Every structure is written in C-alpha cells, then in structure tokens.
Amino acid sequence: MTTALAAPPLRIGKAPVAALGLLAVSTGALESVVTPTLPLLQRELEMSPSEGALLSVVLLITGALVTPVAGKLGDRCGGKRVLIRLMAVVCAGGLVSALAPNLPVLLTGQILQGAMVGALPLSFVLVRDHLPAGESKVAIGVVSGLFVGGGMAGTLSAGPVAEGLSRHWMFALPTIAVIGATVLVHRLMPQDPPRRSDGTGIDWPGLVLLSGTLVTLMLTLATAPGTASQPLVLGGLVVVLAALVTAWTAVERRAVSPMVDLRMLARPAVWRSCVLTFVVCVGTSVAVYLVPQLFAVSADAYGFGAGATEIGFFLLPGAVAASLAGPVSGIGARRFGARPVIVTGTVLMATALAALAAVHTEIWHLVVGKAVIALANGLCVTAMVTAAATSVDRSDTGIATGLILVTRVLGYAVGAQVGGAILTAGTPHGSHVPAESAFVTGFVMAAAVTALSLPIARNLNKGIKE
C-alpha cells in the first residue's frame, strides 16, 4: 500500500492532454452562450430585466461555491475521479438548460452547469501530476487558452444557432461536445491516486450558509424595484439576509478549516484588494449586463435592434481584450508593481463607463467601451490577486486568493442585479422598453463607484511586498 501510494504517477502522452483541451473548448463554449443571447432569452421566456440579470450570474455563483469543495475532494479521492463526476453534473445541467420550458428550469440547469468552474482547476492538477514541470506549464497554458477560445466560439455561435435553430440547440450542441470530451478524458487519462490531505474536512456549514446568503442577496436585489407593491417581502428578505450573514460570519470565525478565512481581512493589503475587486467587478458586471440590452433595444427607439448573432459579433472585441488583459497585467505587475497597474485599470474603467453614459448613439461607442472595460477588469483583477498573494506568507496564499474569488463573484452578482433592477425600475408601465435614462443611470452609478475607489487603489502598496 505504501509503495503504491509513493510510486510516481504514470506519464501521459499528447492524447490525454488533447482530450483535456477539447473539454476546455467545449466547456468554454457552453459557459459563454447566455451573455450574447440574454435579450433573446428574456423575450422568449418573458423575463424581467432583474430576472435576466439573475440568469447571467447564477453559473458563476455556483462555480465559486463548488471550486474549494472540488479541490478538497480531489485531494481525498483523486483528481480524475472528481473531475469526471463534476463533468457529469455539468452535462446534466446542459441538458436541463437545453430542454428548459421556463425560467425556473433554466436557472436549475445553469446552477448545475456552474460545476464546470471547479472542474477546470482539477484538469490543471492532472496535467501537473502526469507531466514534468516544463511540459506541464506548456500544457496548462494550452488548456487555459483553449478555454478562452471556446468562450469566444460560444459567444460567436450562440446567436446564429439560437436564431437559426432554437435556444434549445444553443445549449444542446456544446453539451454534446462536453459529453464527448468527458468520455475521452475518462478513457485516455490514467487514474491518479489520492494526494495527501491536510487532515481537515470540508466546511459544509459555511458552504450552506454562504449559498443561502448569495441566493437571498440576489432575491433581495431582484425584488427591490417592486418595493412599493411588496414592502413586506423586501423587508423579510433583508432580515433573512442579515441573519444569514451573521450566522455565516460566526461559523467561519470558529471553523477549523473555514471555506473563507475572514481573519485574513484584518490585513490591510488583503481587505483593500477585496474592496477593489468588488468595486471593479460591480462596474464590469453593470456594463456586461447593460451593453447587450442596449444593443437589443429597437432602432425605432434609441437602440440598434441587434439580434443575438449581431450581439455576439459586437461582444467579441471585449472577449479578445479580456483574454489579453491577464498576461499584460502580469507583465506590468512584475515590472512596475501591482499598484500602478490597478490604478491604471481603475481609471480606464471609470472613464469608459462615464463615456458610455455620455455617448452611446453609435454601435462602435458600445463596442469600444465594452472592450476597454473588459481590458481594465482583467488588468485590475489579475494585479489584485498578485497583490493579495504577495502580501501574505506562502502558506496563506490559497486563503488570500480565495477571498479575492469570493469578492469577485459578489461583485459580478451585485453589479448584474443592480443593472437589472435599474432597467426594471426604468421601464414604463405596459412597455417592454426601458427608458434611455435608465441606461445612463446605470453607467453613471458604476462610473462613480469605480472612481470613488481610487484612493484605496493609490494606497494599496502599503503592506505589499512589491
């Protein structure tokens, strides 16, 4: 038994890595189909803007909850075993989304699909286990690039498939590809033994309470536009939210191995990075939600009457900018330090959001603005992860970056829901078209919040080892 566990893992050839690459492409495509087709889905399923905002972020929320659990289970049971089971959940979610007749079923499918966020890091672990250090770095880079490429392919193809076939097929086709890639990984990737665990268990109470907190937060934000008609419901949700946050904080402070170690927030560099991550992701998420909605507004009003196919093409430059932002931010942080990169990204984002509020009468205004925002987000988030990681001991790197992950998800979720709430509140009774002022309000609010974070960004280097 001891000899078997100590034996080096089997070396793998190109075929298993290619299978992981195919899995990355197909999951990236499946993950990205909602954003360009969200206006179409809202029309076909008769969703309000707030409900559309919830649909746009629920996958990311699930992913943030699943990822730390997947890592722990991978240590205990072996990476391949957990990866295959997570992908089975993703495939089930894709099929549920493809067959969904209404919003609740589609939300269920998206929740299940969120397991893909936890599956991707496990594929990196498998590559590191079965390849030498030099080859594994190349393979991880290839798999990461293919995931981004799959996301771009999904952004471009979702509209034509939804308009040419149906919304059901835009989920079904990438799901079929995910099923095929999962079968290939199962057949080609050798089994890896469980890695040595740290002896601590999974923080199930913290996971359940955080899940409840995020769901209640989304419901509260979605209900906010109808406060006048249902104040008791909104008040009840606020009370439940406060109780869940209090309980989750108490559990995390006492847990032996907390899902999120809140004690790390006592370090100035970490809490500043978390605040900035939240603010930057709120600004990004508002734009990610509002820009496709503005593209879809009828040309007879003040929009462009773009269909899902056209929206996908218009969003592509932003996807390219986001894929380039990570490497650029890493190089900039290494050469100049994290603070200048974060300040630059924050200024770029605030400027782009303010510009969209003032000028949005041409398609290129939105395309360029969205691309600049995507670039700024990538610059900031990558640099803030670096800043948080280098401000703590090496043994605490995972805890610090985990906090960034949670605040990133919160920022995206809150931004999308706030954008949806603003459009819902700004839609005249009996109309399906929000007032143009609602879009202006959303962009101005996001720009103001982003700009107000600049003093924190300028002081970020205090306590950080540049």
GIKA-V847445 format. One record per residue. SS is DSSP state (2 for helix, 1 for strand, 0 for the rest). NEAR is the number of other C-alpha atoms within 10 Angstrom. D_LAST is the distance of its C-alpha to the last C-alpha in whole Angstrom. Layout:
BEGIN
ss->SS near->NEAR d_last->D_LAST
ss->SS near->NEAR d_last->D_LAST
END
This chain:
BEGIN
ss->0 near->5 d_last->45
ss->2 near->6 d_last->43
ss->2 near->7 d_last->43
ss->2 near->9 d_last->43
ss->2 near->13 d_last->40
ss->2 near->9 d_last->38
ss->0 near->9 d_last->39
ss->0 near->12 d_last->37
ss->0 near->16 d_last->37
ss->0 near->13 d_last->39
ss->0 near->12 d_last->38
ss->0 near->15 d_last->38
ss->0 near->12 d_last->39
ss->2 near->10 d_last->38
ss->2 near->13 d_last->40
ss->2 near->20 d_last->38
ss->2 near->24 d_last->35
ss->2 near->18 d_last->37
ss->2 near->22 d_last->39
ss->2 near->29 d_last->35
ss->2 near->24 d_last->34
ss->2 near->23 d_last->38
ss->2 near->28 d_last->37
ss->2 near->28 d_last->33
ss->2 near->28 d_last->35
ss->2 near->28 d_last->38
ss->2 near->32 d_last->36
ss->2 near->27 d_last->33
ss->2 near->29 d_last->37
ss->2 near->30 d_last->38
ss->2 near->25 d_last->35
ss->0 near->21 d_last->35
ss->2 near->25 d_last->39
ss->2 near->23 d_last->39
ss->2 near->26 d_last->37
ss->2 near->30 d_last->39
ss->2 near->27 d_last->42
ss->2 near->24 d_last->41
ss->2 near->24 d_last->44
ss->2 near->20 d_last->46
ss->2 near->20 d_last->46
ss->2 near->18 d_last->46
ss->2 near->12 d_last->49
ss->2 near->13 d_last->51
ss->0 near->14 d_last->50
ss->0 near->14 d_last->51
ss->0 near->18 d_last->47
ss->0 near->18 d_last->46
ss->2 near->29 d_last->43
ss->2 near->26 d_last->41
ss->2 near->21 d_last->43
ss->2 near->25 d_last->41
ss->2 near->30 d_last->38
ss->2 near->22 d_last->38
ss->2 near->26 d_last->39
ss->2 near->23 d_last->36
ss->2 near->26 d_last->33
ss->2 near->23 d_last->35
ss->2 near->22 d_last->34
ss->2 near->24 d_last->31
ss->2 near->22 d_last->31
ss->2 near->22 d_last->33
ss->2 near->21 d_last->31
ss->2 near->22 d_last->28
ss->2 near->23 d_last->31
ss->2 near->19 d_last->32
ss->2 near->22 d_last->29
ss->2 near->19 d_last->28
ss->2 near->17 d_last->31
ss->2 near->23 d_last->32
ss->2 near->20 d_last->29
ss->2 near->19 d_last->31
ss->2 near->20 d_last->34
ss->2 near->24 d_last->33
ss->2 near->18 d_last->32
ss->2 near->18 d_last->36
ss->2 near->15 d_last->38
ss->0 near->20 d_last->36
ss->2 near->27 d_last->34
ss->2 near->23 d_last->37
ss->2 near->17 d_last->39
ss->2 near->21 d_last->37
ss->2 near->27 d_last->36
ss->2 near->17 d_last->40
ss->2 near->14 d_last->40
ss->2 near->24 d_last->38
ss->2 near->25 d_last->39
ss->2 near->20 d_last->42
ss->2 near->19 d_last->41
ss->2 near->27 d_last->40
ss->2 near->27 d_last->43
ss->2 near->18 d_last->45
ss->2 near->25 d_last->43
ss->2 near->32 d_last->43
ss->2 near->23 d_last->47
ss->2 near->22 d_last->47
ss->2 near->28 d_last->45
ss->2 near->21 d_last->48
ss->2 near->17 d_last->51
ss->0 near->19 d_last->50
ss->0 near->13 d_last->52
ss->0 near->14 d_last->51
ss->2 near->19 d_last->47
ss->2 near->11 d_last->47
ss->2 near->16 d_last->48
ss->2 near->21 d_last->45
ss->2 near->21 d_last->43
ss->2 near->18 d_last->44
ss->2 near->26 d_last->43
ss->2 near->26 d_last->40
ss->2 near->23 d_last->39
ss->2 near->26 d_last->40
ss->2 near->31 d_last->38
ss->0 near->26 d_last->35
ss->0 near->29 d_last->35
ss->2 near->27 d_last->34
ss->2 near->24 d_last->30
ss->2 near->23 d_last->30
ss->2 near->27 d_last->32
ss->2 near->22 d_last->29
ss->2 near->18 d_last->27
ss->2 near->24 d_last->30
ss->2 near->23 d_last->31
ss->2 near->19 d_last->27
ss->2 near->18 d_last->28
ss->2 near->25 d_last->32
ss->2 near->25 d_last->30
ss->2 near->17 d_last->28
ss->2 near->19 d_last->31
ss->2 near->21 d_last->33
ss->0 near->18 d_last->32
ss->0 near->11 d_last->30
ss->2 near->12 d_last->26
ss->2 near->9 d_last->26
ss->2 near->13 d_last->29
ss->2 near->19 d_last->27
ss->2 near->15 d_last->24
ss->2 near->12 d_last->27
ss->2 near->21 d_last->29
ss->2 near->21 d_last->26
ss->2 near->13 d_last->25
ss->2 near->17 d_last->29
ss->2 near->25 d_last->29
ss->2 near->20 d_last->27
ss->2 near->16 d_last->28
ss->2 near->21 d_last->31
ss->2 near->24 d_last->30
ss->2 near->22 d_last->29
ss->2 near->20 d_last->32
ss->2 near->25 d_last->34
ss->2 near->24 d_last->33
ss->2 near->25 d_last->34
ss->2 near->20 d_last->37
ss->2 near->28 d_last->38
ss->2 near->30 d_last->37
ss->2 near->24 d_last->39
ss->2 near->20 d_last->42
ss->2 near->30 d_last->42
ss->2 near->28 d_last->44
ss->2 near->19 d_last->47
ss->2 near->19 d_last->48
ss->2 near->20 d_last->48
ss->2 near->16 d_last->50
ss->2 near->12 d_last->52
ss->0 near->11 d_last->53
ss->0 near->15 d_last->51
ss->2 near->24 d_last->48
ss->2 near->18 d_last->49
ss->2 near->19 d_last->49
ss->2 near->27 d_last->45
ss->2 near->28 d_last->44
ss->2 near->20 d_last->47
ss->2 near->18 d_last->46
ss->2 near->25 d_last->42
ss->2 near->25 d_last->43
ss->2 near->16 d_last->46
ss->2 near->19 d_last->43
ss->2 near->26 d_last->41
ss->2 near->19 d_last->44
ss->2 near->16 d_last->45
ss->2 near->23 d_last->41
ss->2 near->23 d_last->41
ss->2 near->16 d_last->45
ss->2 near->18 d_last->43
ss->2 near->23 d_last->40
ss->2 near->17 d_last->43
ss->2 near->12 d_last->45
ss->2 near->18 d_last->43
ss->0 near->21 d_last->40
ss->0 near->16 d_last->41
ss->0 near->15 d_last->40
ss->0 near->19 d_last->37
ss->0 near->21 d_last->38
ss->0 near->16 d_last->36
ss->0 near->15 d_last->33
ss->0 near->9 d_last->33
ss->0 near->13 d_last->32
ss->0 near->10 d_last->30
ss->0 near->7 d_last->33
ss->0 near->10 d_last->32
ss->0 near->15 d_last->34
ss->0 near->18 d_last->33
ss->0 near->18 d_last->33
ss->2 near->12 d_last->36
ss->2 near->16 d_last->37
ss->2 near->22 d_last->33
ss->2 near->20 d_last->33
ss->2 near->13 d_last->37
ss->2 near->20 d_last->36
ss->2 near->22 d_last->33
ss->2 near->18 d_last->35
ss->2 near->17 d_last->38
ss->2 near->21 d_last->35
ss->2 near->22 d_last->34
ss->2 near->15 d_last->37
ss->2 near->19 d_last->39
ss->2 near->23 d_last->36
ss->2 near->24 d_last->37
ss->2 near->19 d_last->41
ss->2 near->20 d_last->40
ss->2 near->23 d_last->38
ss->2 near->25 d_last->41
ss->2 near->20 d_last->44
ss->2 near->21 d_last->42
ss->2 near->20 d_last->44
ss->2 near->14 d_last->48
ss->0 near->12 d_last->47
ss->0 near->9 d_last->50
ss->0 near->10 d_last->52
ss->0 near->12 d_last->51
ss->2 near->13 d_last->49
ss->2 near->11 d_last->50
ss->2 near->14 d_last->48
ss->2 near->21 d_last->45
ss->2 near->14 d_last->45
ss->2 near->12 d_last->46
ss->2 near->19 d_last->43
ss->2 near->17 d_last->41
ss->2 near->11 d_last->42
ss->2 near->17 d_last->42
ss->2 near->20 d_last->38
ss->2 near->15 d_last->38
ss->2 near->14 d_last->39
ss->2 near->21 d_last->37
ss->2 near->17 d_last->34
ss->2 near->13 d_last->35
ss->2 near->16 d_last->36
ss->2 near->21 d_last->33
ss->2 near->17 d_last->31
ss->2 near->13 d_last->34
ss->2 near->17 d_last->34
ss->2 near->22 d_last->30
ss->2 near->15 d_last->30
ss->2 near->10 d_last->32
ss->0 near->16 d_last->32
ss->0 near->13 d_last->31
ss->0 near->16 d_last->29
ss->0 near->20 d_last->28
ss->0 near->23 d_last->28
ss->0 near->25 d_last->25
ss->0 near->19 d_last->24
ss->2 near->16 d_last->24
ss->2 near->10 d_last->23
ss->2 near->16 d_last->19
ss->2 near->15 d_last->19
ss->2 near->9 d_last->20
ss->0 near->14 d_last->16
ss->2 near->18 d_last->15
ss->2 near->26 d_last->12
ss->2 near->27 d_last->14
ss->2 near->19 d_last->17
ss->2 near->22 d_last->15
ss->2 near->29 d_last->14
ss->2 near->26 d_last->18
ss->2 near->18 d_last->19
ss->2 near->27 d_last->18
ss->2 near->29 d_last->19
ss->2 near->26 d_last->22
ss->2 near->26 d_last->23
ss->2 near->32 d_last->21
ss->2 near->28 d_last->24
ss->2 near->28 d_last->26
ss->2 near->31 d_last->26
ss->2 near->28 d_last->26
ss->2 near->27 d_last->29
ss->2 near->28 d_last->31
ss->2 near->27 d_last->31
ss->2 near->24 d_last->32
ss->2 near->26 d_last->35
ss->2 near->23 d_last->36
ss->2 near->22 d_last->36
ss->2 near->25 d_last->38
ss->2 near->27 d_last->41
ss->2 near->23 d_last->41
ss->2 near->25 d_last->42
ss->2 near->22 d_last->45
ss->0 near->20 d_last->46
ss->0 near->13 d_last->50
ss->0 near->11 d_last->50
ss->0 near->8 d_last->53
ss->0 near->11 d_last->51
ss->0 near->15 d_last->47
ss->0 near->19 d_last->46
ss->0 near->16 d_last->46
ss->0 near->17 d_last->48
ss->0 near->20 d_last->46
ss->0 near->19 d_last->47
ss->2 near->28 d_last->44
ss->2 near->20 d_last->44
ss->2 near->18 d_last->43
ss->2 near->27 d_last->41
ss->2 near->25 d_last->39
ss->2 near->17 d_last->39
ss->2 near->25 d_last->38
ss->2 near->23 d_last->35
ss->2 near->20 d_last->34
ss->2 near->19 d_last->32
ss->2 near->22 d_last->30
ss->2 near->20 d_last->29
ss->2 near->16 d_last->29
ss->2 near->19 d_last->26
ss->2 near->21 d_last->24
ss->2 near->18 d_last->24
ss->2 near->15 d_last->23
ss->2 near->22 d_last->20
ss->2 near->19 d_last->18
ss->2 near->14 d_last->18
ss->2 near->16 d_last->17
ss->2 near->26 d_last->14
ss->2 near->17 d_last->13
ss->2 near->14 d_last->13
ss->2 near->18 d_last->12
ss->2 near->22 d_last->8
ss->2 near->13 d_last->8
ss->2 near->11 d_last->10
ss->2 near->11 d_last->8
ss->0 near->20 d_last->5
ss->2 near->29 d_last->7
ss->2 near->23 d_last->9
ss->2 near->18 d_last->11
ss->2 near->26 d_last->12
ss->2 near->32 d_last->13
ss->2 near->22 d_last->15
ss->2 near->15 d_last->17
ss->2 near->27 d_last->18
ss->2 near->28 d_last->19
ss->2 near->16 d_last->21
ss->2 near->21 d_last->22
ss->2 near->28 d_last->24
ss->2 near->26 d_last->25
ss->2 near->19 d_last->27
ss->2 near->24 d_last->28
ss->2 near->28 d_last->30
ss->2 near->19 d_last->31
ss->2 near->17 d_last->33
ss->2 near->23 d_last->34
ss->2 near->20 d_last->36
ss->2 near->12 d_last->37
ss->0 near->13 d_last->38
ss->0 near->20 d_last->39
ss->0 near->12 d_last->43
ss->0 near->11 d_last->42
ss->2 near->15 d_last->41
ss->2 near->11 d_last->38
ss->2 near->14 d_last->37
ss->2 near->23 d_last->36
ss->2 near->20 d_last->35
ss->2 near->17 d_last->32
ss->2 near->25 d_last->31
ss->2 near->28 d_last->30
ss->2 near->21 d_last->29
ss->2 near->22 d_last->26
ss->2 near->28 d_last->26
ss->2 near->27 d_last->25
ss->2 near->27 d_last->22
ss->2 near->28 d_last->21
ss->2 near->27 d_last->21
ss->2 near->26 d_last->19
ss->2 near->29 d_last->16
ss->2 near->30 d_last->16
ss->2 near->27 d_last->16
ss->2 near->21 d_last->15
ss->2 near->29 d_last->11
ss->2 near->29 d_last->12
ss->2 near->22 d_last->13
ss->2 near->23 d_last->10
ss->2 near->28 d_last->8
ss->2 near->31 d_last->11
ss->2 near->24 d_last->11
ss->2 near->20 d_last->8
ss->0 near->21 d_last->9
ss->0 near->20 d_last->12
ss->0 near->9 d_last->14
ss->2 near->9 d_last->15
ss->2 near->9 d_last->18
ss->2 near->16 d_last->17
ss->2 near->16 d_last->15
ss->2 near->14 d_last->19
ss->2 near->20 d_last->19
ss->2 near->30 d_last->16
ss->2 near->21 d_last->17
ss->2 near->21 d_last->20
ss->2 near->23 d_last->20
ss->2 near->26 d_last->18
ss->2 near->21 d_last->21
ss->2 near->19 d_last->24
ss->2 near->21 d_last->23
ss->2 near->25 d_last->22
ss->2 near->24 d_last->26
ss->2 near->24 d_last->27
ss->2 near->25 d_last->26
ss->2 near->27 d_last->28
ss->2 near->27 d_last->31
ss->2 near->26 d_last->31
ss->2 near->29 d_last->30
ss->2 near->32 d_last->33
ss->2 near->33 d_last->35
ss->2 near->27 d_last->35
ss->2 near->30 d_last->36
ss->2 near->28 d_last->39
ss->2 near->24 d_last->40
ss->2 near->24 d_last->40
ss->2 near->26 d_last->42
ss->2 near->23 d_last->44
ss->2 near->17 d_last->45
ss->0 near->18 d_last->45
ss->1 near->18 d_last->48
ss->0 near->12 d_last->51
ss->0 near->9 d_last->54
ss->0 near->6 d_last->56
ss->0 near->8 d_last->53
ss->0 near->14 d_last->51
ss->0 near->20 d_last->49
ss->1 near->20 d_last->46
ss->0 near->17 d_last->47
ss->2 near->16 d_last->44
ss->2 near->14 d_last->43
ss->2 near->21 d_last->42
ss->2 near->24 d_last->39
ss->2 near->19 d_last->38
ss->2 near->16 d_last->38
ss->2 near->24 d_last->35
ss->2 near->25 d_last->33
ss->2 near->20 d_last->33
ss->2 near->19 d_last->32
ss->2 near->27 d_last->29
ss->2 near->27 d_last->28
ss->2 near->15 d_last->29
ss->2 near->15 d_last->27
ss->2 near->25 d_last->24
ss->2 near->20 d_last->24
ss->2 near->13 d_last->24
ss->0 near->19 d_last->21
ss->2 near->18 d_last->19
ss->2 near->10 d_last->19
ss->2 near->15 d_last->17
ss->2 near->25 d_last->14
ss->2 near->13 d_last->14
ss->0 near->14 d_last->13
ss->0 near->25 d_last->11
ss->0 near->19 d_last->7
ss->0 near->13 d_last->10
ss->0 near->16 d_last->9
ss->0 near->19 d_last->6
ss->0 near->14 d_last->4
ss->0 near->16 d_last->0
END
